[in-house]
């Protein structure tokens, strides 16, 4: 019994030790604050945006976020505007990584808490990768004006200036709700990775910045290949009406790109459908058209991004939609109901279709099988632990009940003893 208990406790220690990947994240965030996290580990498969999920308690939620790889680490930023007080978690799922000498595919979950306080300001984006100049926007989330300080590392070999040459430290006054775009200018030189500090009276952000070198390799310069035709897509459409947009994705390089993944950010995925989510090959100096469909039954203002990702590069298109009542749009088209299309209504918030969704008058239609979104593999681990506990309980009951029970009576031996007496 002691050996069984020892094996059980060693199993628990093993389960706790398998999560070799580390997520550097704050324990607490204010409402509206920008979450910036670093994910470190020996990954056997690359981590993409489709591997990052956010949960409130155990319920998956839409969050505007982005992911980038800098060196051997991954960085995630998420906009927490509109998220109420409570327990949340960031989860990395469906990836392989090394844990000691073993390969692991378990979900990597890190919890955090959103307080009932409002952050003084937010930053967007939460990181930057550039070959030169770049910009970061800050927004005042308070009812009163605030002063935000932007500071770069003046001791770095590769200089990054705030707004104009020679300035490493600048102060910006923002009125309530005001958004200010801060332009950063990069000096020429070798590649650099450093942090830019944004701070107000009670809040500080450390934003990771990677600037590629002046003499880039062909692999590094490939970051300029993939690009959308537009930098943003902003429009309003009436509710209960399908709106279609055609956009173009360009390969501006001199070699073909393969396995391009196309996806919406979570905030848009419930209201938008792509004509295709993967491009096998995009030839050099060519483009491809993508059709986007948008639909909502309720008035909403939605913002997010459309992403195009390859193994070595990623680009995004900012999308802002206002679904309005009593509004007309020449782009809105009348369509049949899901039943008329020989399909079923599929609630994209809780269900997933095994084929591409199609637009219907009464919502998104699934011409295939619309099934519940499966639970994460963390539930499987809990189930395994419960099974182990059950086996241990049955083993203990067996030894307790039967090991000390009397042996069967030997009638022949008893007869001989009586005759002897």
Legacy VTK file of the C-alpha trace (Angstrom):
# vtk DataFile Version 3.0
C-alpha trace
ASCII
DATASET POLYDATA
POINTS 421 float
0.000 0.000 0.000
2.839 2.395 0.805
4.370 1.679 -2.596
1.078 2.468 -4.323
0.753 5.769 -2.447
4.356 6.618 -3.309
3.710 5.980 -7.003
0.574 8.142 -6.812
2.376 11.114 -5.266
5.240 10.765 -7.733
2.644 10.807 -10.529
1.208 14.043 -9.165
4.668 15.579 -9.027
5.258 14.464 -12.600
1.984 16.022 -13.772
2.881 19.289 -12.040
6.354 19.232 -13.534
5.396 18.573 -17.138
4.510 22.192 -17.866
8.037 23.217 -18.793
6.862 26.231 -20.802
6.882 29.489 -18.847
4.413 32.359 -19.342
5.618 35.660 -17.899
2.404 37.544 -17.104
1.100 39.841 -14.363
-1.135 38.371 -11.686
-3.525 41.350 -11.776
-4.700 43.773 -14.454
-7.005 46.764 -14.316
-9.996 46.999 -16.639
-8.973 48.236 -20.077
-5.278 47.600 -19.457
-3.181 46.055 -22.219
-1.893 42.603 -21.295
1.682 41.916 -22.445
3.060 38.411 -21.853
6.189 36.448 -22.836
6.033 32.713 -23.572
9.318 30.805 -23.283
9.988 27.132 -23.896
11.470 24.491 -26.179
8.651 24.178 -28.720
8.707 21.371 -31.283
5.927 22.969 -33.313
5.598 26.670 -33.952
3.065 28.660 -31.947
0.549 30.642 -33.988
-2.411 32.882 -33.222
-4.727 29.902 -33.583
-2.980 28.282 -30.586
-3.745 31.151 -28.188
-7.040 31.223 -26.295
-8.521 33.302 -23.472
-11.010 32.114 -20.869
-13.192 33.735 -18.206
-13.371 31.029 -15.551
-13.829 27.997 -17.874
-15.662 29.774 -20.705
-13.758 30.774 -23.828
-14.140 34.481 -24.612
-13.337 36.752 -27.564
-10.316 38.979 -26.963
-8.502 41.288 -29.357
-4.895 40.050 -29.290
-1.798 39.391 -31.380
1.243 37.108 -31.252
4.790 37.450 -32.535
8.032 35.503 -32.234
11.178 37.438 -31.365
14.278 35.288 -31.119
13.290 32.050 -29.374
10.464 33.621 -27.338
6.854 34.410 -28.194
5.122 37.631 -27.152
1.377 38.116 -26.766
-0.534 41.317 -26.197
-4.263 41.487 -25.522
-6.642 44.430 -25.190
-8.726 44.011 -22.038
-11.210 46.806 -22.788
-14.750 45.698 -21.929
-13.656 42.839 -19.671
-15.280 42.943 -16.218
-13.805 41.985 -12.857
-13.078 38.279 -12.464
-10.736 35.332 -12.982
-9.266 34.859 -16.454
-6.629 32.678 -18.079
-4.372 32.614 -21.117
-4.054 29.152 -22.664
-1.583 27.811 -25.248
-3.173 24.770 -26.883
-2.449 22.119 -29.545
1.327 22.560 -29.608
4.204 20.151 -28.917
7.047 21.087 -26.598
9.819 19.469 -24.573
9.387 18.862 -20.867
12.614 17.435 -19.517
13.375 14.529 -21.843
9.755 14.013 -22.891
7.479 15.409 -25.590
4.347 17.045 -24.221
1.107 18.254 -25.820
-0.819 19.327 -22.694
-2.432 22.768 -22.602
-0.315 25.475 -20.996
-2.550 27.646 -18.827
-1.664 30.795 -16.891
-4.255 32.534 -14.731
-4.666 36.263 -14.131
-7.222 38.480 -12.434
-8.954 41.641 -13.677
-9.777 44.032 -10.846
-12.716 46.434 -10.571
-10.442 49.437 -11.165
-10.010 51.157 -14.529
-6.526 51.449 -16.013
-5.242 54.971 -16.625
-4.351 54.234 -20.258
-3.909 51.443 -22.795
-1.284 50.859 -25.497
-1.793 49.358 -28.958
0.022 47.381 -30.226
1.755 45.723 -27.271
4.950 45.063 -29.253
6.548 46.173 -32.514
8.701 44.556 -35.205
10.149 46.884 -37.799
13.043 47.506 -40.114
12.973 51.188 -39.218
10.327 53.612 -37.993
7.125 52.507 -36.238
4.287 53.918 -34.140
2.341 52.984 -30.993
-1.002 54.444 -29.938
-1.969 55.257 -26.358
-5.482 56.025 -25.080
-6.595 57.751 -21.897
-9.214 55.536 -20.184
-9.896 57.903 -17.292
-12.488 60.677 -16.894
-9.759 63.244 -16.323
-6.676 64.243 -18.311
-3.424 62.335 -17.680
0.256 62.703 -18.555
2.056 59.737 -20.141
5.833 59.476 -20.405
7.408 57.585 -23.338
11.045 56.612 -22.806
13.523 54.675 -24.990
16.934 53.259 -24.153
19.447 56.008 -24.922
22.390 53.746 -24.045
21.600 51.175 -26.748
23.900 50.835 -29.755
20.849 51.181 -32.032
19.093 54.440 -31.187
15.303 54.770 -31.122
14.031 58.333 -30.791
10.649 59.550 -29.570
8.935 61.612 -32.285
12.043 63.426 -33.492
15.806 62.943 -33.645
17.681 63.445 -30.426
14.741 62.902 -28.037
14.734 59.748 -25.910
12.237 60.914 -23.305
8.972 62.768 -23.943
5.740 63.589 -22.097
2.273 63.565 -23.659
-0.926 65.029 -22.216
-4.133 63.177 -23.089
-7.654 64.370 -22.424
-10.314 61.880 -21.313
-10.783 59.226 -24.009
-8.175 60.797 -26.305
-6.046 58.532 -28.516
-2.567 59.752 -29.406
-0.328 58.072 -31.986
3.344 58.313 -31.035
5.858 57.957 -33.858
9.245 56.416 -33.111
12.239 56.928 -35.352
14.946 54.264 -35.575
18.545 55.166 -36.309
20.560 53.016 -38.714
22.642 50.186 -37.317
22.655 46.559 -36.314
19.543 44.700 -35.260
18.361 45.426 -31.739
15.868 44.122 -29.225
14.918 46.533 -26.464
11.966 47.753 -24.443
10.131 51.058 -24.654
8.679 52.272 -21.360
5.294 53.993 -21.170
4.334 55.265 -17.728
1.771 57.427 -16.008
1.311 58.146 -12.318
0.084 54.636 -11.451
0.749 52.449 -14.477
3.845 51.320 -16.409
4.141 49.300 -19.626
7.323 47.653 -20.872
6.798 47.167 -24.627
9.225 44.820 -26.484
10.605 46.252 -29.736
12.639 44.425 -32.377
14.394 46.422 -35.111
16.065 44.415 -37.869
19.610 45.222 -38.989
20.582 47.577 -41.791
22.100 44.701 -43.788
19.316 42.171 -43.713
19.668 38.610 -44.901
17.343 37.334 -47.621
15.388 35.456 -44.956
14.911 38.583 -42.869
13.976 40.722 -45.852
11.220 38.222 -46.635
9.247 40.012 -43.911
8.371 42.559 -46.584
6.879 40.034 -49.024
3.361 39.524 -47.727
0.957 42.442 -47.537
-2.720 43.359 -47.810
-3.846 45.885 -50.390
-5.347 48.144 -47.681
-4.139 49.009 -44.191
-7.689 48.995 -42.774
-11.295 48.146 -43.546
-13.922 50.387 -41.897
-17.643 50.420 -42.742
-21.184 50.233 -41.352
-23.961 47.869 -42.457
-27.549 47.175 -41.419
-28.325 44.303 -39.076
-29.797 41.086 -40.514
-28.120 41.791 -43.832
-25.098 40.085 -45.359
-22.253 42.408 -46.295
-19.527 41.141 -48.624
-16.083 42.642 -49.116
-13.380 41.611 -51.563
-9.788 42.286 -50.539
-6.432 41.375 -52.069
-3.386 39.729 -50.514
-0.071 40.429 -52.261
3.233 38.582 -52.485
5.671 41.386 -53.294
8.738 39.156 -53.087
10.691 37.339 -55.799
9.916 33.830 -54.535
6.653 31.996 -53.904
5.019 31.708 -50.470
3.415 28.477 -49.288
0.826 27.435 -46.689
-0.546 30.891 -45.909
-3.072 30.714 -43.078
-5.918 33.266 -43.132
-7.891 33.985 -39.952
-9.939 36.571 -38.078
-9.218 37.665 -34.534
-11.632 36.232 -31.951
-13.630 39.457 -31.708
-14.564 39.167 -35.413
-14.840 35.400 -35.814
-18.447 35.305 -34.530
-19.591 37.817 -37.146
-17.426 37.078 -40.180
-16.713 34.237 -42.604
-13.816 33.804 -45.024
-14.081 32.406 -48.532
-10.942 30.383 -47.729
-8.738 29.985 -44.678
-5.620 28.578 -46.354
-3.641 29.424 -49.477
-1.379 26.600 -50.594
0.855 28.714 -52.855
1.063 32.402 -53.725
3.481 32.965 -56.596
6.108 35.689 -56.576
4.911 39.172 -57.564
1.263 38.102 -57.613
-1.936 38.561 -55.627
-5.078 36.661 -54.674
-8.566 37.904 -53.849
-10.375 36.952 -50.646
-14.100 37.397 -50.059
-15.213 38.373 -46.567
-18.829 38.081 -45.390
-20.228 39.893 -42.324
-23.532 39.401 -40.508
-25.146 40.271 -37.162
-28.685 40.138 -35.782
-27.946 42.849 -33.196
-26.542 46.360 -33.179
-22.831 46.130 -32.390
-19.535 47.932 -32.897
-16.820 45.354 -33.613
-13.102 45.885 -34.098
-10.432 43.324 -34.831
-7.907 42.121 -37.383
-7.681 39.842 -40.381
-4.402 37.906 -40.299
-2.290 36.247 -42.971
0.440 34.012 -41.530
3.227 31.914 -42.965
5.974 30.097 -41.101
8.247 33.144 -41.143
6.015 36.183 -41.426
2.671 37.632 -40.465
0.618 40.632 -41.622
-2.670 42.033 -40.388
-5.530 44.196 -41.646
-7.475 46.307 -39.145
-11.249 45.817 -39.447
-13.927 48.013 -37.821
-17.642 47.297 -38.358
-20.762 49.016 -37.090
-23.931 46.934 -37.352
-26.825 49.427 -37.333
-30.614 49.262 -37.298
-32.674 51.293 -39.794
-29.632 51.551 -42.011
-29.349 50.823 -45.697
-26.366 49.596 -47.618
-25.955 48.773 -51.266
-23.551 46.041 -50.224
-26.137 44.287 -48.057
-27.769 41.420 -49.959
-30.873 39.390 -49.291
-30.245 35.669 -48.898
-32.223 32.531 -48.178
-32.748 31.081 -44.721
-30.577 28.215 -43.540
-33.482 25.791 -44.052
-33.907 26.997 -47.637
-30.194 26.408 -48.165
-30.494 22.820 -46.849
-28.335 23.732 -43.870
-28.728 24.284 -40.135
-28.196 27.430 -38.072
-24.810 27.185 -36.327
-24.099 29.404 -33.304
-20.398 30.186 -33.814
-19.983 31.170 -30.162
-20.630 27.643 -28.893
-20.506 25.400 -31.968
-18.222 24.609 -34.890
-19.093 23.474 -38.413
-16.994 20.715 -40.003
-17.136 22.536 -43.361
-17.090 26.191 -44.381
-20.059 28.231 -43.136
-22.360 29.967 -45.601
-24.367 33.155 -45.153
-28.074 32.808 -44.387
-30.873 35.269 -43.758
-31.258 33.960 -40.213
-27.553 33.648 -39.364
-24.533 31.507 -40.224
-25.543 28.214 -41.842
-23.694 24.903 -41.622
-24.249 22.637 -44.650
-22.439 19.855 -42.786
-22.329 18.885 -39.108
-22.590 21.644 -36.474
-21.196 20.275 -33.209
-20.277 21.658 -29.791
-16.809 23.102 -29.370
-14.782 20.456 -27.487
-13.394 21.046 -24.027
-9.692 21.669 -23.593
-7.284 18.873 -22.764
-6.936 20.215 -19.210
-10.191 18.399 -18.506
-8.562 15.187 -19.660
-5.813 15.578 -17.070
-8.411 15.988 -14.325
-10.172 12.855 -15.563
-6.888 10.904 -15.475
-6.227 12.014 -11.896
-9.735 10.932 -10.870
-9.183 7.523 -12.483
-5.861 7.156 -10.611
-7.605 8.002 -7.348
-10.314 5.460 -8.078
-7.758 2.713 -8.788
-5.926 3.512 -5.572
-9.192 3.373 -3.607
-10.116 -0.010 -5.058
-6.616 -1.338 -4.380
-6.745 -0.160 -0.775
-10.208 -1.741 -0.311
-8.969 -5.034 -1.723
-5.975 -5.267 0.635
-8.038 -4.106 3.614
-10.843 -6.584 2.965
-9.087 -9.713 1.808
-5.373 -9.698 2.654
-5.957 -10.244 6.382
-8.884 -12.684 5.970
-8.492 -16.230 7.335
-7.198 -18.995 5.126
-9.639 -21.795 4.142
-9.889 -24.628 6.718
-7.929 -27.772 5.795
-10.418 -30.547 6.752
-7.910 -33.395 6.314
-5.408 -31.668 8.575
-8.077 -30.996 11.205
-9.165 -34.675 11.136
-5.616 -35.870 11.708
-5.256 -33.526 14.695
-8.440 -34.867 16.251
-7.339 -38.537 15.742
-3.975 -37.736 17.264
-5.648 -36.343 20.343
LINES 1 422
421 0 1 2 3 4 5 6 7 8 9 10 11 12 13 14 15 16 17 18 19 20 21 22 23 24 25 26 27 28 29 30 31 32 33 34 35 36 37 38 39 40 41 42 43 44 45 46 47 48 49 50 51 52 53 54 55 56 57 58 59 60 61 62 63 64 65 66 67 68 69 70 71 72 73 74 75 76 77 78 79 80 81 82 83 84 85 86 87 88 89 90 91 92 93 94 95 96 97 98 99 100 101 102 103 104 105 106 107 108 109 110 111 112 113 114 115 116 117 118 119 120 121 122 123 124 125 126 127 128 129 130 131 132 133 134 135 136 137 138 139 140 141 142 143 144 145 146 147 148 149 150 151 152 153 154 155 156 157 158 159 160 161 162 163 164 165 166 167 168 169 170 171 172 173 174 175 176 177 178 179 180 181 182 183 184 185 186 187 188 189 190 191 192 193 194 195 196 197 198 199 200 201 202 203 204 205 206 207 208 209 210 211 212 213 214 215 216 217 218 219 220 221 222 223 224 225 226 227 228 229 230 231 232 233 234 235 236 237 238 239 240 241 242 243 244 245 246 247 248 249 250 251 252 253 254 255 256 257 258 259 260 261 262 263 264 265 266 267 268 269 270 271 272 273 274 275 276 277 278 279 280 281 282 283 284 285 286 287 288 289 290 291 292 293 294 295 296 297 298 299 300 301 302 303 304 305 306 307 308 309 310 311 312 313 314 315 316 317 318 319 320 321 322 323 324 325 326 327 328 329 330 331 332 333 334 335 336 337 338 339 340 341 342 343 344 345 346 347 348 349 350 351 352 353 354 355 356 357 358 359 360 361 362 363 364 365 366 367 368 369 370 371 372 373 374 375 376 377 378 379 380 381 382 383 384 385 386 387 388 389 390 391 392 393 394 395 396 397 398 399 400 401 402 403 404 405 406 407 408 409 410 411 412 413 414 415 416 417 418 419 420
